[in-house]
Amino acid sequence: MTLTAQGGAQVRAALQQEGPAIPLPPPPPALPSELLANRPDVVRAAAELSAADADLAAVARTRFPRFDLSAAIGLLAFGVGDLFEADSVIGSLAASVAAPLLDFGRIEAEIDTAAAAKRAAFEAYRGAVFTALGDAEAAYGLVEAADAEAAASIAERDIAQRAAAIANTRFEAGLANFLAVIEARRAADASGERAAAAIGRARRARVLSWQALGGSRYGP
């Protein structure tokens, strides 16, 4: 009261006001997989491969898998131990996605076994491509999971707020004691904190998805 220079009724009224609802922006409905080619790790690996063998780098770039990232969610099943397993790729991806990735194996087989630097550069490029695809899938999954958590937390918050309002009404009507009001208000405040935290995680998931798709950590 002293810090705000306002009466108790004014402070309570201000605290009970709900802030403006700020909707969460939806994740992009469709993005081309070629966008991942601009990720710093993929660009670096491509540059190193080009330095080792320009012709090989040109072929490898043409085999970068092309598909809609969002459409492929649920098809990409990149486990840490399965990234380079052909059977895993075939069982996880549509043919249009699997063919370019499996073709990396054919390219690798054509590399002169004596060219150790060339082989290492190609392995690094292939690893960067798989990492980029896995990060993209994880990013979309994180946004979906965070949104579901935020929606559930917001619903819980709204229910708790209504329960607190009902408890206060019952108290004013002489049907409940003030302890019930305090407990209901405490539960409402706690649910509001959880909802705010969940919304924050949903927003952070969007930042992480931007980074996973090749966006700068400091801005576009």
KOLLUM-64484 format. One line per 5 residues: for each residue y, z, x of N, C-alpha, C. Coordinates in Angstrom, 3 decimals, always signed. Layout:
! KOLLUM-64484
Y:Z:X:Y:Z:X:Y:Z:X | ...;
END
This chain:
! KOLLUM-64484
-1.194:+0.000:+0.834:+0.000:+0.000:+0.000:+1.260:+0.000:+0.880 | +1.244:+0.914:+1.886:+2.407:+1.023:+2.751:+2.604:-0.249:+3.565 | +1.488:-0.841:+4.025:+1.594:-2.031:+4.855:+2.083:-3.240:+4.069 | +1.760:-3.294:+2.800:+2.152:-4.451:+1.991:+3.470:-4.245:+1.253 | +3.952:-3.005:+1.195:+5.185:-2.686:+0.453:+5.055:-3.063:-1.016;
+3.821:-2.982:-1.537:+3.569:-3.283:-2.948:+2.810:-2.129:-3.569 | +2.882:-2.066:-4.884:+2.180:-1.021:-5.593:+0.685:-1.252:-5.618 | -0.050:-0.197:-5.984:-1.505:-0.298:-6.013:-1.996:-1.359:-6.972 | -1.360:-1.471:-8.128:-1.789:-2.467:-9.119:-1.620:-3.882:-8.577 | -0.530:-4.126:-7.853:-0.289:-5.456:-7.300:-1.311:-5.805:-6.217;
-1.631:-4.821:-5.386:-2.613:-5.060:-4.329:-3.977:-5.366:-4.932 | -4.385:-4.573:-5.933:-5.688:-4.812:-6.563:-5.727:-6.180:-7.232 | -4.636:-6.563:-7.882:-4.592:-7.867:-8.541:-4.712:-9.000:-7.523 | -4.048:-8.825:-6.364:-4.108:-9.862:-5.335:-5.513:-9.979:-4.759 | -6.183:-8.845:-4.579:-7.534:-8.866:-4.024:-8.538:-9.480:-4.985;
-8.265:-9.393:-6.265:-9.194:-9.923:-7.257:-9.029:-11.420:-7.458 | -7.950:-11.998:-6.937:-7.737:-13.424:-7.104:-8.711:-14.198:-6.227 | -9.261:-15.249:-6.782:-10.189:-16.091:-6.035:-9.410:-17.153:-5.271 | -9.831:-17.409:-4.054:-9.186:-18.436:-3.256:-9.529:-19.816:-3.781 | -8.796:-20.809:-3.375:-9.065:-22.173:-3.835:-10.423:-22.660:-3.350;
-11.137:-23.327:-4.219:-12.451:-23.859:-3.851:-12.269:-25.079:-2.956 | -12.876:-25.045:-1.789:-12.786:-26.163:-0.847:-14.176:-26.778:-0.757 | -14.385:-27.930:-1.390:-15.725:-28.514:-1.399:-16.164:-28.948:-0.015 | -17.458:-28.861:+0.233:-18.009:-29.300:+1.507:-18.122:-30.820:+1.497 | -17.649:-31.485:+2.523:-17.782:-32.947:+2.557:-19.254:-33.323:+2.676;
-19.697:-34.332:+1.938:-21.105:-34.722:+2.017:-21.400:-35.405:+3.341 | -22.633:-35.310:+3.825:-22.992:-36.045:+5.042:-22.953:-37.538:+4.754 | -22.760:-38.362:+5.761:-22.710:-39.813:+5.534:-23.988:-40.294:+4.858 | -23.867:-41.082:+3.764:-25.075:-41.537:+3.066:-25.917:-42.494:+3.894 | -25.287:-43.235:+4.799:-26.042:-44.171:+5.629:-25.258:-44.458:+6.897;
-25.940:-44.377:+8.001:-25.332:-44.703:+9.290:-26.323:-45.532:+10.093 | -25.841:-46.526:+10.812:-26.766:-47.338:+11.621:-27.245:-46.572:+12.840 | -28.507:-46.798:+13.203:-29.057:-46.107:+14.358:-28.380:-46.549:+15.649 | -27.783:-47.751:+15.651:-27.092:-48.219:+16.852:-25.945:-47.292:+17.237 | -25.473:-46.503:+16.276:-24.403:-45.553:+16.573:-24.825:-44.596:+17.678;
-26.128:-44.292:+17.728:-26.628:-43.366:+18.739:-26.528:-43.938:+20.150 | -26.393:-45.251:+20.235:-26.283:-45.867:+21.556:-24.989:-45.478:+22.247 | -24.034:-44.922:+21.502:-22.763:-44.493:+22.088:-22.786:-43.040:+22.539 | -23.921:-42.353:+22.345:-24.005:-40.975:+22.829:-23.880:-40.959:+24.349 | -23.193:-39.953:+24.886:-23.008:-39.914:+26.352:-24.314:-39.952:+27.129;
-25.360:-39.255:+26.631:-26.617:-39.240:+27.383:-27.287:-40.611:+27.369 | -27.205:-41.321:+26.239:-27.801:-42.650:+26.165:-27.000:-43.635:+27.016 | -25.676:-43.544:+26.937:-24.822:-44.424:+27.745:-25.096:-44.214:+29.233 | -25.214:-42.950:+29.641:-25.477:-42.655:+31.053:-26.835:-43.209:+31.485 | -27.859:-42.989:+30.653:-29.193:-43.480:+30.994:-29.208:-45.007:+31.053;
-28.478:-45.659:+30.125:-28.414:-47.118:+30.127:-27.718:-47.629:+31.385 | -26.665:-46.924:+31.815:-25.943:-47.329:+33.019:-26.827:-47.191:+34.249 | -27.592:-46.114:+34.325:-28.485:-45.904:+35.467:-29.601:-46.953:+35.478 | -30.091:-47.309:+34.276:-31.121:-48.343:+34.198:-30.553:-49.684:+34.621 | -29.319:-49.950:+34.203:-28.669:-51.206:+34.582:-28.462:-51.288:+36.086;
-28.132:-50.152:+36.684:-27.955:-50.132:+38.133:-29.267:-50.401:+38.854 | -30.372:-49.949:+38.259:-31.684:-50.157:+38.882:-32.185:-51.577:+38.666 | -31.910:-52.119:+37.472:-32.381:-53.469:+37.156:-31.602:-53.982:+35.953 | -30.690:-54.914:+36.169:-29.833:-55.417:+35.100:-30.642:-56.138:+34.027 | -31.617:-56.939:+34.431:-32.419:-57.676:+33.453:-33.222:-56.725:+32.578;
-33.809:-55.722:+33.189:-34.586:-54.747:+32.441:-33.695:-53.986:+31.464 | -32.489:-53.641:+31.896:-31.557:-52.920:+31.017:-31.189:-53.764:+29.810 | -30.986:-55.063:+30.021:-30.632:-55.945:+28.913:-31.762:-56.018:+27.892 | -32.996:-56.107:+28.378:-34.146:-56.142:+27.466:-34.277:-54.825:+26.714 | -34.125:-53.721:+27.423:-34.265:-52.408:+26.792:-33.216:-52.208:+25.712;
-31.987:-52.655:+25.948:-30.936:-52.485:+24.941:-31.241:-53.270:+23.676 | -31.846:-54.449:+23.827:-32.176:-55.244:+22.634:-33.291:-54.600:+21.823 | -34.046:-53.696:+22.435:-35.149:-53.047:+21.724:-34.741:-51.700:+21.148 | -33.448:-51.387:+21.174:-33.009:-50.132:+20.563:-33.329:-50.204:+19.071 | -34.030:-49.203:+18.513:-34.452:-49.271:+17.108:-33.266:-49.369:+16.165;
-33.381:-50.238:+15.159:-32.306:-50.454:+14.207:-32.773:-50.067:+12.807 | -32.087:-49.124:+12.215:-32.402:-48.671:+10.865:-31.290:-47.750:+10.407 | -31.283:-47.406:+9.117:-30.315:-46.447:+8.593:-30.826:-45.051:+8.881 | -30.004:-44.255:+9.567:-30.429:-42.912:+9.958:-30.813:-42.083:+8.743 | -29.932:-42.065:+7.720:-30.200:-41.213:+6.567:-31.440:-41.675:+5.807;
-31.695:-42.988:+5.788:-32.863:-43.508:+5.082:-34.152:-43.156:+5.791 | -34.062:-42.877:+7.082:-35.261:-42.594:+7.865:-35.620:-41.125:+7.883 | -34.764:-40.258:+7.326:-35.073:-38.838:+7.324:-36.340:-38.616:+6.506 | -37.247:-37.853:+7.061:-38.539:-37.661:+6.433:-39.588:-38.580:+7.033 | -39.124:-39.679:+7.646:-40.053:-40.562:+8.345:-40.117:-40.216:+9.821;
-39.007:-39.687:+10.353:-38.987:-39.322:+11.762:-39.650:-37.969:+11.934 | -40.777:-37.933:+12.616:-41.504:-36.683:+12.811:-41.620:-36.441:+14.299 | -40.496:-36.084:+14.907:-40.487:-35.935:+16.357:-40.793:-34.511:+16.744 | -42.043:-34.240:+17.092:-42.377:-32.957:+17.666:-42.196:-33.040:+19.171 | -41.942:-31.904:+19.795:-41.691:-31.916:+21.234:-42.870:-32.531:+21.982;
-44.079:-32.223:+21.536:-45.243:-32.737:+22.240:-45.675:-34.113:+21.801 | -45.010:-34.675:+20.754:-45.454:-35.943:+20.197:-44.487:-37.097:+20.448 | -43.415:-36.824:+21.182:-42.370:-37.837:+21.312:-42.890:-39.157:+21.862 | -43.773:-39.092:+22.836:-44.199:-40.306:+23.504:-45.619:-40.711:+23.122 | -46.114:-40.144:+22.043:-47.452:-40.503:+21.576:-47.357:-41.676:+20.615;
-48.016:-42.775:+20.930:-47.948:-43.961:+20.077:-48.479:-43.670:+18.679 | -49.583:-42.914:+18.583:-50.154:-42.618:+17.276:-49.175:-41.843:+16.414 | -48.452:-40.927:+17.030:-47.481:-40.131:+16.294:-46.374:-41.011:+15.759 | -45.899:-41.953:+16.587:-44.830:-42.841:+16.156:-45.297:-43.727:+15.014 | -46.491:-44.293:+15.150:-47.009:-45.178:+14.110:-47.162:-44.424:+12.795;
-47.630:-43.192:+12.857:-47.851:-42.424:+11.647:-46.584:-41.876:+11.059 | -45.507:-41.860:+11.821:-44.284:-41.210:+11.371:-43.203:-42.171:+10.915 | -43.187:-43.385:+11.455:-42.070:-44.279:+11.225:-42.477:-45.534:+10.486 | -41.506:-46.113:+9.798:-41.721:-47.411:+9.192:-41.884:-48.441:+10.289 | -42.482:-49.579:+9.952:-42.785:-50.583:+10.966:-41.531:-51.066:+11.685;
-40.429:-51.193:+10.963:-39.202:-51.694:+11.575:-38.657:-50.748:+12.628 | -39.019:-49.471:+12.527:-38.585:-48.484:+13.502:-39.615:-48.359:+14.607 | -40.900:-48.387:+14.246:-41.956:-48.148:+15.223:-42.060:-49.272:+16.238 | -41.914:-50.504:+15.771:-42.133:-51.638:+16.667:-41.251:-51.597:+17.907 | -39.934:-51.405:+17.782:-39.114:-51.360:+18.992:-39.471:-50.199:+19.906;
-39.791:-49.055:+19.331:-40.123:-47.898:+20.162:-41.430:-48.124:+20.907 | -42.412:-48.672:+20.220:-43.690:-48.930:+20.882:-43.553:-50.034:+21.922 | -42.589:-50.916:+21.708:-42.387:-51.985:+22.666:-41.924:-51.448:+24.007 | -41.356:-50.234:+24.020:-41.002:-49.615:+25.285:-42.232:-49.498:+26.183 | -43.384:-49.256:+25.566:-44.609:-49.149:+26.357:-44.964:-50.464:+27.019;
-44.763:-51.573:+26.314:-45.041:-52.882:+26.902:-44.089:-53.166:+28.060 | -42.797:-52.806:+27.856:-41.821:-53.022:+28.924:-42.196:-52.204:+30.153 | -42.603:-50.968:+29.922:-42.970:-50.101:+31.032:-44.135:-50.690:+31.809 | -45.115:-51.267:+31.082:-46.299:-51.811:+31.737:-45.956:-53.002:+32.622 | -44.828:-53.679:+32.325:-44.444:-54.848:+33.091:-43.635:-54.503:+34.340;
-43.229:-53.247:+34.449:-42.445:-52.845:+35.613:-43.360:-52.763:+36.834 | -42.902:-53.297:+37.922:-43.667:-53.249:+39.162:-43.944:-51.794:+39.525 | -45.186:-51.449:+39.712:-45.550:-50.063:+40.006:-44.922:-49.575:+41.309 | -44.548:-50.493:+42.173:-43.949:-50.087:+43.435:-42.477:-49.735:+43.284 | -41.872:-50.144:+42.176:-40.442:-49.899:+41.981:-40.257:-48.525:+41.344;
-40.353:-47.496:+42.152:-40.295:-46.131:+41.630:-38.949:-45.822:+40.992 | -37.857:-46.249:+41.614:-36.533:-45.963:+41.068:-36.340:-46.653:+39.724 | -36.814:-47.904:+39.636:-36.702:-48.642:+38.384:-37.504:-47.957:+37.278 | -38.703:-47.521:+37.607:-39.556:-46.841:+36.622:-38.916:-45.530:+36.178 | -38.363:-44.770:+37.101:-37.731:-43.494:+36.753:-36.524:-43.718:+35.854;
-35.748:-44.764:+36.147:-34.574:-45.057:+35.323:-34.985:-45.451:+33.912 | -36.065:-46.237:+33.795:-36.524:-46.634:+32.468:-37.049:-45.428:+31.696 | -37.782:-44.550:+32.367:-38.285:-43.344:+31.709:-37.126:-42.491:+31.190 | -36.059:-42.396:+31.987:-34.899:-41.615:+31.565:-34.233:-42.242:+30.357 | -34.141:-43.571:+30.345:-33.529:-44.254:+29.195:-34.372:-44.054:+27.948;
-35.671:-44.245:+28.069:-36.546:-44.065:+26.915:-36.467:-42.629:+26.397 | -36.440:-41.665:+27.312:-36.313:-40.276:+26.889:-35.006:-40.009:+26.171 | -33.916:-40.629:+26.633:-32.617:-40.436:+25.986:-32.627:-41.005:+24.578 | -33.291:-42.149:+24.386:-33.374:-42.756:+23.049:-34.141:-41.846:+22.099 | -35.284:-41.344:+22.532:-36.067:-40.455:+21.678:-35.303:-39.164:+21.379;
-34.617:-38.630:+22.382:-33.835:-37.412:+22.161:-32.735:-37.656:+21.138 | -32.077:-38.806:+21.238:-31.009:-39.137:+20.297:-31.541:-39.232:+18.875 | -32.678:-39.883:+18.713:-33.270:-40.009:+17.379:-33.675:-38.646:+16.834 | -34.281:-37.824:+17.680:-34.673:-36.486:+17.241:-33.486:-35.626:+16.873 | -32.414:-35.710:+17.670:-31.210:-34.936:+17.365:-30.583:-35.372:+16.048;
-30.618:-36.678:+15.793:-30.046:-37.185:+14.541:-30.812:-36.654:+13.338 | -32.136:-36.682:+13.426:-32.928:-36.154:+12.321:-32.678:-34.664:+12.119 | -32.647:-33.928:+13.237:-32.408:-32.489:+13.140:-31.043:-32.203:+12.535 | -30.052:-33.028:+12.869:-28.701:-32.820:+12.348:-28.665:-33.010:+10.836 | -29.292:-34.077:+10.347:-29.332:-34.295:+8.900:-30.101:-33.169:+8.210;
-31.202:-32.742:+8.824:-31.966:-31.647:+8.225:-31.190:-30.353:+8.202 | -30.407:-30.106:+9.256:-29.607:-28.888:+9.312:-28.542:-28.886:+8.223 | -27.899:-30.024:+8.003:-26.888:-30.115:+6.942:-27.528:-29.849:+5.580 | -28.682:-30.446:+5.341:-29.359:-30.260:+4.055:-29.733:-28.793:+3.843 | -30.296:-28.158:+4.878:-30.700:-26.757:+4.758:-29.485:-25.844:+4.588;
-28.421:-26.119:+5.345:-27.214:-25.294:+5.248:-26.563:-25.434:+3.884 | -26.578:-26.634:+3.329:-26.010:-26.838:+2.000:-26.803:-26.084:+0.934 | -28.128:-26.098:+1.068:-28.962:-25.375:+0.106:-28.696:-23.876:+0.191 | -28.557:-23.368:+1.423:-28.250:-21.948:+1.592:-26.893:-21.608:+1.007 | -25.895:-22.463:+1.252:-24.548:-22.216:+0.734:-24.538:-22.222:-0.784;
-25.254:-23.165:-1.385:-25.299:-23.238:-2.850:-25.929:-21.973:-3.437 | -27.012:-21.510:-2.829:-27.667:-20.292:-3.324:-26.768:-19.076:-3.139 | -26.070:-19.013:-2.015:-25.190:-17.867:-1.751:-24.003:-17.860:-2.709 | -23.462:-19.034:-3.006:-22.341:-19.122:-3.942:-22.773:-18.699:-5.340 | -23.979:-19.127:-5.740:-24.494:-18.725:-7.051:-24.681:-17.212:-7.117;
-25.215:-16.640:-6.040:-25.393:-15.184:-5.983:-24.046:-14.475:-6.053 | -23.061:-14.999:-5.324:-21.722:-14.404:-5.337:-21.125:-14.405:-6.739 | -21.271:-15.537:-7.435:-20.696:-15.647:-8.777:-21.349:-14.665:-9.745 | -22.663:-14.509:-9.615:-23.376:-13.562:-10.479:-22.910:-12.136:-10.192 | -22.775:-11.806:-8.908:-22.342:-10.462:-8.533:-20.910:-10.194:-8.998;
-20.057:-11.208:-8.934:-18.686:-11.045:-9.409:-18.655:-10.780:-10.905 | -19.480:-11.496:-11.645:-19.546:-11.267:-13.100:-20.089:-9.872:-13.402 | -21.100:-9.442:-12.632:-21.660:-8.111:-12.835:-20.616:-7.039:-12.566 | -19.781:-7.251:-11.532:-18.727:-6.284:-11.227:-17.698:-6.228:-12.347 | -17.362:-7.396:-12.903:-16.398:-7.432:-14.002:-16.957:-6.724:-15.232;
-18.245:-6.928:-15.508:-18.870:-6.266:-16.656:-18.900:-4.756:-16.455 | -19.230:-4.330:-15.231:-19.266:-2.894:-14.936:-17.888:-2.265:-15.140 | -16.845:-2.978:-14.735:-15.492:-2.458:-14.908:-15.123:-2.371:-16.383 | -15.548:-3.384:-17.151:-15.273:-3.377:-18.594:-15.996:-2.218:-19.267 | -17.238:-1.982:-18.883:-17.997:-0.875:-19.461:-17.359:+0.470:-19.113;
-16.847:+0.561:-17.867:-16.186:+1.802:-17.466:-14.923:+2.039:-18.301 | -14.138:+0.998:-18.494:-12.919:+1.139:-19.280:-13.211:+1.475:-20.737 | -14.387:+1.052:-21.209:-14.776:+1.362:-22.592:-15.478:+2.712:-22.698 | -15.646:+3.401:-21.574:-16.296:+4.705:-21.587:-17.803:+4.637:-21.657 | -18.382:+3.472:-21.327:-19.830:+3.303:-21.418:-20.531:+3.431:-20.069;
-19.764:+3.603:-18.999:-20.352:+3.744:-17.660:-19.428:+4.606:-16.818 | -20.006:+5.208:-15.783:-19.175:+6.025:-14.903:-18.597:+5.163:-13.777 | -17.661:+5.745:-13.057:-16.962:+4.980:-12.030:-17.877:+4.640:-10.855 | -18.945:+5.443:-10.646:-19.882:+5.149:-9.565:-20.534:+3.792:-9.774 | -20.845:+3.455:-11.035:-21.444:+2.150:-11.332:-20.479:+1.023:-10.976;
-19.189:+1.250:-11.235:-18.180:+0.243:-10.892:-18.119:+0.046:-9.380 | -18.136:+1.156:-8.645:-18.068:+1.076:-7.183:-19.276:+0.327:-6.619 | -20.454:+0.655:-7.127:-21.662:-0.006:-6.629:-21.645:-1.496:-6.939 | -21.205:-1.837:-8.158:-21.148:-3.251:-8.529:-20.129:-3.992:-7.674 | -18.984:-3.356:-7.417:-17.955:-3.976:-6.595:-18.427:-4.143:-5.149;
-19.168:-3.147:-4.666:-19.709:-3.226:-3.306:-20.699:-4.382:-3.188 | -21.548:-4.522:-4.200:-22.511:-5.627:-4.181:-21.798:-6.970:-4.250 | -20.739:-7.040:-5.060:-19.987:-8.293:-5.181:-19.307:-8.640:-3.865 | -18.728:-7.634:-3.207:-18.063:-7.893:-1.932:-19.067:-8.358:-0.875 | -20.244:-7.727:-0.862:-21.265:-8.104:+0.109:-21.750:-9.537:-0.133;
-21.943:-9.893:-1.399:-22.390:-11.251:-1.702:-21.301:-12.264:-1.360 | -20.031:-11.864:-1.532:-18.939:-12.756:-1.149:-18.915:-13.011:+0.348 | -19.200:-11.967:+1.134:-19.266:-12.136:+2.586:-20.409:-13.064:+2.975 | -21.553:-12.889:+2.319:-22.695:-13.761:+2.633:-22.389:-15.212:+2.260 | -21.713:-15.407:+1.135:-21.372:-16.770:+0.722:-20.402:-17.402:+1.707;
-19.411:-16.631:+2.146:-18.445:-17.158:+3.106:-19.130:-17.540:+4.416 | -20.068:-16.704:+4.857:-20.797:-17.000:+6.090:-21.657:-18.254:+5.927 | -22.289:-18.399:+4.758:-23.135:-19.568:+4.516:-22.298:-20.842:+4.464 | -21.130:-20.769:+3.854:-20.233:-21.932:+3.812:-19.788:-22.289:+5.229 | -19.514:-21.261:+6.036:-19.153:-21.515:+7.425:-20.265:-22.210:+8.188;
-21.514:-21.794:+7.935:-22.642:-22.449:+8.615:-22.798:-23.890:+8.144 | -22.532:-24.137:+6.864:-22.620:-25.499:+6.360:-21.561:-26.390:+7.010 | -20.376:-25.838:+7.217:-19.326:-26.613:+7.875:-19.663:-26.847:+9.343 | -20.223:-25.832:+9.983:-20.620:-26.006:+11.385:-21.737:-27.041:+11.505 | -22.631:-27.095:+10.514:-23.702:-28.089:+10.549:-23.135:-29.498:+10.569;
-22.008:-29.692:+9.890:-21.376:-31.011:+9.891:-20.776:-31.341:+11.255 | -20.243:-30.325:+11.920:-19.716:-30.538:+13.271:-20.858:-30.903:+14.219 | -21.976:-30.185:+14.098:-23.119:-30.461:+14.960:-23.693:-31.849:+14.690 | -23.678:-32.265:+13.418:-24.172:-33.605:+13.102:-23.273:-34.668:+13.717 | -21.956:-34.434:+13.699:-21.018:-35.358:+14.335:-21.316:-35.484:+15.827;
-21.574:-34.354:+16.469:-21.883:-34.383:+17.894:-23.213:-35.075:+18.162 | -24.206:-34.825:+17.300:-25.520:-35.434:+17.488:-25.459:-36.954:+17.362 | -24.541:-37.441:+16.539:-24.426:-38.881:+16.330:-23.515:-39.531:+17.360 | -23.143:-38.799:+18.387:-22.384:-39.390:+19.470:-20.916:-39.070:+19.459 | -20.460:-38.236:+18.509:-19.051:-37.875:+18.457:-18.672:-36.942:+19.582;
-17.409:-36.952:+19.945:-16.919:-36.093:+21.006:-16.939:-34.645:+20.543 | -17.127:-33.743:+21.456:-17.069:-32.309:+21.153:-15.648:-31.851:+20.889 | -14.679:-32.666:+21.231:-13.294:-32.251:+21.098:-12.502:-33.131:+20.150 | -13.164:-34.024:+19.469:-12.464:-34.853:+18.507:-12.974:-36.272:+18.565 | -12.518:-37.123:+17.625:-12.998:-38.501:+17.611:-12.599:-39.266:+18.854;
END
